[in-house]
């Protein structure tokens, strides 16, 4: 599976995109404790922080090169447990379940007011 690949063969993941609807690869990498370099897109800014990812402007080869150079010397500074926890807090079954429950309670509250 993808997560086995990340955990066994990678120190960090590079996910440059011009457009994303969600882009699951960076989240899988984080779940495996690997830091990520991603394009500075709203979809990633919504769910990732500077503590777990480096953001580079799309189409900016120089910025991507600098981010890769930086990560080559600093990937070990990221704590695997913290990276995995950052994903679990937002996307675990429990976290998703709580979010769905909140939506249902809101809708039901509106229906029965």
Secondary structure as GFF3:
##gff-version 3
##sequence-region A 1 113
A	DSSP	alpha_helix	2	9	.	.	.	ID=ss1
A	DSSP	beta_strand	12	15	.	.	.	ID=ss2
A	DSSP	alpha_helix	24	31	.	.	.	ID=ss3
A	DSSP	beta_strand	35	39	.	.	.	ID=ss4
A	DSSP	alpha_helix	42	47	.	.	.	ID=ss5
A	DSSP	beta_strand	53	56	.	.	.	ID=ss6
A	DSSP	alpha_helix	61	74	.	.	.	ID=ss7
A	DSSP	three_ten_helix	75	77	.	.	.	ID=ss8
A	DSSP	alpha_helix	80	91	.	.	.	ID=ss9
A	DSSP	alpha_helix	93	111	.	.	.	ID=ss10
###
